[in-house]
Amino acid sequence: MKKLKQVLLVCLLLFLTGHVFAQQVRFNKVLENKLNNFGIIFSITQDRQGYIWFTSVQKGLHRYDGKKITTFSHNNDDPNSLASNVALSVSADSSGYIWVGLGLTGLDRFDPATNKFTHFRHDPKDPSSLGNDSISAIITDRAGNTWLGTARGLDMYDNKTGRFIHYTINDKIKYANFQNDNFGINTIYEDKKGILWIGWGNQYSGKKEDPGGLIRFDKATGKVTGYKHDPADANSLADNNVNAIYEDSKNNFWVGTNGDGLHLMDRATGKFTQYKYDAAHPEKLSRPPLAAIMENNFISFITEDIYGRLWIGSNGSGMNMYDPAAKKTTHFGTVANDKTNRFAKDTLNGFTGDAAMRAFPSKDGLLWIADFSGNMYNINFSSIAVPYFRVNKTPRQFLFG
């Protein structure tokens, strides 16, 4: 009887703490873009020192040290400054360098020790130069290699030679030579086995049959596999415009596309299970609400917090937090063109936008989120006095916010 009471008590505590947690998620606005100092935030990362770096499409590169923000911008009189303020992507490597992908002026590498930028540009006369000067995505893989998504394909920077290696994807997938600048690489992701996954297409397109899709690239063998929308196959992608890729702590592999495109992929079979938004049951796992017809409403990110909750962002409907233990979805933010006013501004939790553009889980357990208006938030889960078990054991470096 005593053991039974203990079990019942534990179950009750888990239920109550789960309920309290959902109610107490609080967005701390670290950066408020009242004066348009930062523009639209396109990418977020963290360096080995624990600093948060982010890029904005109008205002360059920024570093947040937990107290203040330092901005690195283009200076016509300084050749060692950022090449352009149109900064689209950022990644920090294990050597301490910060890599910045620019919209039209190539790739920059920032050395925090010298505060200087090194510029890499495409040279038509040099086949080992950067493949294209528009860099939309950057990641540094587990081996320390820097991978770049350009307007013309996939590049890797060779640290040993200082040259770029170009990877041509076969003609069947029609990937290497984009003929329309609206179609390009939206995201690059490395899974736990070291496989690269590339999402491409036109995220602002409302046509699911447009060029695009998901590409699996085995770096060890060079094998390439493509996945696309097939109207005749219910287990294919719902849309060819792939914007978000994420492998969670339980090895589930998630893919987000335009429209109602939250997918769980079985990597062994190449089949996709689509989790559709159900207005009658908003508590179910899905992308954020589709309350109005938006041709370019896409899933902007998929990530996971330190408690195993899945976060799904969108560019027009706020974001969802799905708790797999409680099998419940909580929505944050507003919904664009929601004439019924079913989704009012969430003043209680602090996130009031309709576009949750980027998310980044930092090493100290915070979840960083940027909206379309240039505001930056973080969620400090450890400030919530609720006992929870962490998904991972990553040690904290220091606490922001």
N, C-alpha and C positions, 0 to 999 in steps of 0.2 A: 504493500500500500504506500509506503514511504517513497519507493522508487517511482511509482505511478504519479504521485503528487509532484515529484521533482520534474518528471517528463512534461506533465501538464503545465507546470510553471515556466519551464523553458519555452514551450510552444507559445504560451501567452506572451512572454517577453519578446519573442521573435516577431509575433504579430504586431504588438504595440510599437516596437522600435521601428518596424518597417513602415507603419502608418505615420509615426512621428517624423521619420526621415523624409518621406515624400512631401509632408507638409512644410518642412523646414529647409528645403533646398533654397539657398539664397544666392543670387547673383551679385557679386561685388563689382561695381563699375570702377575698374582701374583707370580707364582712359575714356574721357568724355569728349567727343569731337564737336564741341559747340562752335568753335571758330574754324572748322574744317582744317585743322592743323595736320591731319593724318590721311584724309581721304579714305577710299575703300581699302580695307585690309585684306590682302590676298593670300598671305602665307604666314605661318607661325612656326618657330622651332626653338630649341633650347641648346645652349652650348655646354661644354664640359665643365664650365665654372658655375652653371646653373642659371645664367642670364637668359632672359626671354628675348628673342629677336623676332621682329615682324616687318613685313614689307607692305607698302601701300602704293596704289597705282599712280598717285599724283605726287607723293611726298617722300619717296625714297625708302631708306632702311632705318630701322629704329631698334634701340636696345633698352630694355627695362631691367634695372638692377634690384628691384624690390622697393625702391624709394623714388627714383627719378627716371625720366626717359631721355635718352640721348639720341639725337637724329643725325644721320649721315646723309648728306644730299650732294647733288652735283654742284660743282663750282667751276665756272669757265676758266678761272685763273689758276686752278690747281689740277694738274694732270693726274695726281694721285687720289683725287676724290672720286666718288661714285660716278660712273659714266653717264647715268641718266636717272631721273627721279621716277621713271615709269618702271617700278620694281614689282615683278609678278610672283616670284618664288624665292625661297630661301632654305638653306640647309647648313647644318654645322657638322664638320667632320671631326674625326678623332684626333687630328693634329692641332685643332684649335682654330682652323680657318673657317670663315663664314662665306658661303657661296651664294651669290645673288643672281637670279635670272632676270634679265631686263626685257622690256617689250620689243625694242627695236635696235638696241645697241649691244647685244651680245651677253656675255657672261662676265661677272666681276668676282674676284676673290679678295676678301678683306682679311688683313692680318691685324688682329687686335694688339699685338705687341708693338707694331709700328704705326698703327692707325692709317695705313695706306691700302689702296685698292690696286690690284693687278687686273688689267683688262684683256679679255679674250674676244676676238672678233672673227667672223667668217672671212676667209680669203679665197676667192675663186681660183687663185693660182696655186694654192696649197691644199692638197687633198687631206692633209692631217690636221687642218685647222678646224675650228668650230663649224658644225654642219649648217647652221642657220643662226641669224642674230636675234631671233625671237624665241625666248626660253620660257616656257609655260609651266614646267615642273622640274623639280630637282629632288633627288634623294641621295644619301650616302649609305651604301650597303654595309653589311657586317664585315666585309673584307676591306673596307675603307675606300672603295671605289665610288666616284661621283658620277651619277647617271643623270642625263639631261633629256627632257622632252622638248623638242624644238618644233617649229612650224613645218619641218621637213623630215622628221624622223627621230630616232633614238641615238644618242651619243653617249660615250663613256670617256671620262678624262683619265688618262694613264698617268698616275703620279710619278712613275719611274722615268718616263720620257718627256712628260709635259706636253704630250700630243693627244689628239682626240681620235677615238676609234668609232667608226660609224657602223651601225647595225642595220642592214637592209632586210626588211621583212618581205616575204615572198609576194609575188603579184596577186596570188589568190586572195589575200587579205586586203590588198590595195592600201598599203599603209605608208610605205617609205616616201612616196612623192605626192604630197597633198597638192591638188590643183586649186584649191580654194582656201584662202587664209582663215576662213571661219571654222575650218575643220582642223583639229590638231590634237595633241596629247593633253588631256585634262588632268591626269594623275598617274603617278608611278608608285608601285607598292612592292615591297619585298616580304614574302611570307617567311615562316619559321624555318623552312627547308632551303631558303636562299633562292627560291624561284621569283623572278620578276613578273609583275602583272601590270599591264598598261591599259588604262582606260582612255578611249579617244572618241572623237566625234565633235559635234557642235552643241554645247550645253544650252545654247539659247535658241535651239531649233525646236519646233513643235511636231516634227515629222519623225516618227519612230523608225522609218525605213531609211533615213539619211545615212550616208557613209559613217561608219564608226563601229564600236564594239569593244570587246574585251580581248586582250592578247596575253597569252601565257608564254613566257620566254625563259627557257632553261639555260642559264649562263654556262653551265658545265658542258652541255652537249650541243648547244646552239639550236636546239629544237624549238620551233615556234608553232603554237596552236591558237587558232582564232575562234571566237564565239560571237555570234550575231543573233539579232532578232529574226525569227522565222515564223511568219503568220500561221503556218501549218503545224507548228510544234509548240504545245502549251508549256513545255519544259525548257524553252529557249528564253533568251533575254526578252523582256517586255518592250525594250527600246534600245536602239543602237548607240545612244549617246550616254556613255559611261563616265560618271563623274566622281564616284566614291568607291573605295575598296578597303576592306578591313578584315583581319583575322583576329577573332576574340580569344580570350584566355582559355576557352574550351575547344579551341581549334575550329570553331564554326567560321565559315568564309562568307562574308557579306559583300554584296555588290549593289550600288545605288545608281540609278539612271534618271533620265528625265521622266516626268509624269509619275504614274503610280508604280514606281519601279524599285521597291525594296525586295532584294532577292537573297536567298540562301543557296549557295552553290555547293553541289557535291563534286568535289574536284576529281574524284575517281571516275565518275561517269560523264562529267561535263554537263549535267542537268541542273536546272535552276528551279527553285520553288519560290513563287512570288507571294509576298504578303501584302494583300491589297487593303487599302483604307476602307473601313466600313463605318459609315456615318451612324449607323444604328448601334454599333458596338465600338466606340472610340477607345475602349480600354484594351482592345486587342493589339498585338504587335503589328505595326505598320509605319509607313512614313507619316510626317505631319499631315493635318487635314487638307483635303482637296475641296474646299468649300466653294470655290469659284473656278471657272475654266480659265486656266493660264497656260498658254501654249509653251511657255518656257519655264514652267515650274519644275525645278529639278532638285534631286537630293544632293546637297552640297557637301555633306560629310557623314561618315559613320565612325563612331569611336566608342570606347568603353571607359567607365570610371573605375576607381580602385575597388569598388564593391561589386563589380561584374554587371553593372547596369549599362544597357546599350543606349547610346545617344545618336539620334538621327536628325540632321539639320536639313533645312530647305531654304530656297531663296525667296520664298513668298508666303510661307505658312508657319514661321517660327520653328520650333524643334520639339521632338518627342524624347522622353526618357522611358525606356522599357525595363521593368524589373522582372527578370525571368523567374525569380523565386516566388513573387506574388502574382506573376502572370498579369501584370497591370501596366498600362501606359499612362504617363502623365504628360500633358502638353504645356509648353511654355511659349509665350509670345502671342502675337496677333496673326490674323490671316488676311492677306491682301484682298481687297474687293469683297469682303465678307458683309454683304448687305443685310444679312439677318442678324448681325451683331452677336452671333453665338459664341464667338471667341473674343472676349473683351480684353483690354490691356491688363497684363498681369502685374499690377502695381505691388502686390504683396511680395512676390519673389524678386522683382527688380528687373526682369527682362521684358521690355515693352516693344521690341521690334518685330517685324514680320519676316525679316531675312536673317537667318543665322548662317553666315557664310563659311566660317572656318572654326575648327575646334582642335585643341592640342592638349593631351594629357602630359603634364610635366612630371619630372622625376620626384618631386616632393608630394605628389598625390593630388595637386590641384588640376582642375579642368579649365582651360582657357577657351573663351568663345569670342569671336568677333562678328559684329553684325554689319549690314550693308552700309550703315550710316557712319562707319568708322569708329564706333564705340568698341571698347574691349572690356570683357568681364572675366572674372574667375570665380570658381566655386570652391570654397575651402571646406571640404567634407569633414576634416578633423576638428573644425570648430563646432560641429554639431555634437552635442553631448549624448550620443547614442552608441551603445556597444555594437560594433559590427566587425566581421572578420574580413581582412584584406584579401583581395584576389592574388596580389603579388607581394613579394617581400622587398621591393626596391627601397633601399634606405633613403631617408630624407636628406637633402642637402641644406636648404634653408627655406623658410616659409614666407611666401608673399602674402600681401593683403591683410 
